Amino acid sequence: MNEPKTNIPNVNRRGALSVAGVGLLSVAAVGVLGASSAMAKAGSATAADADILNVALGLEHEAIAAYQVGAGSGLLQKPALDAAVLFQSHHKAHRDALIGAIKQLGGAPVDPKSMDQYAAALGVSAIKSQTDVLRLAAKLERGAANAYLGVIPSFKNSAFAQVAGRLAADEVMHWTVLSSVLGDSLPSSALTFGA
Amino acid sequence: MRAVAMLIAASACCLSGVELRAEPMGDVVRGEQVYEAKCSGCHSLDANRVGPAHRGVVGRKVGSAPGFTYSEALHKARFTWTAQRLDRWLTDPSAYLPGSRMGFRLADPQARADVIAYLMRQK
């Protein structure tokens, strides 16, 4: 395939604001599970949506592994350890919801990589303290939130866009808690999340 | 010294003459911040994660990061990444290369210019 010649439509300001608004939706992991099942049956989703969901699943696999590394490192003390376990449970719920939706769309959910592969890719060998663990987690959570917000316009089925917004809200919640524990300043300007 | 990379201005011809559409200038420092905030959920410079490693991506053949399994669309692509092509890709990857798995769009032209400027420095 040579370089495509298609024209790319611009995303206008109205579109950007509507993306930001989706992040305000309430979140409940059990709700995501139910919603994804209903949406997968809606019939308007496409293989492209399944591909995007599969990328998201890969991201959730990695998040689960990262929290596993953190929880098993012996570096986390309560209450940070409890938060890590809780956040990992959220990511497991995300994973299960995504797997269910991908299967119902006829896709094949991606498998997780090995823990050794995750450890190498995430630079786990450099982690020496609780702060290092939390800083890695905060970075991944912020990246995940922005990833979910950034794929919203690409879904063919708007119901999946709504789910992406809800998943992003979970990640922002995690990032906010982690940033607070780390003593990081809150963003000084609005609309820092999203692409 | 803050390094700034110029992106090439695109032009479009019309009957009344030549209309120039200036692309925003990319800032490497801001680009690193954009990369950390918006891209690092899936990508790293030196490791294949959810997405491929990015070091050296500008000038690299599409779909050729060692060890990464690409979609058929990227695997079959026969061109190399330039700043201009990355800008179109990041605007809407599924429109630029239908069949690609990446759905992430970086809507802000300035953010795209910044992150591309940053990636151009990651040799």
Interface residues (C-beta under 8 A of the other chain):
Chain A: M1 N2 E3 P4 T6 I8 P9 N10 V11 G15 A16 V19 A48 D51 I52 N54 V55 G58 L59 E62 A120 A121 L122 G123 K139 L140 R142 G143 A144 A145 N146 A147 G150 V151 P153 S154 F155 T192 A195
Chain B: E36 A37 K38 C39 S40 G41 C42 S44 A47 N48 R49 V50 G51 S71 A73 K76 A77 R78 F79 R85 R88 T91 D92 P93 S94 A95 Y96 L97 S100 R101 M102 G103 F104 R105 L106 A107 D108 A111
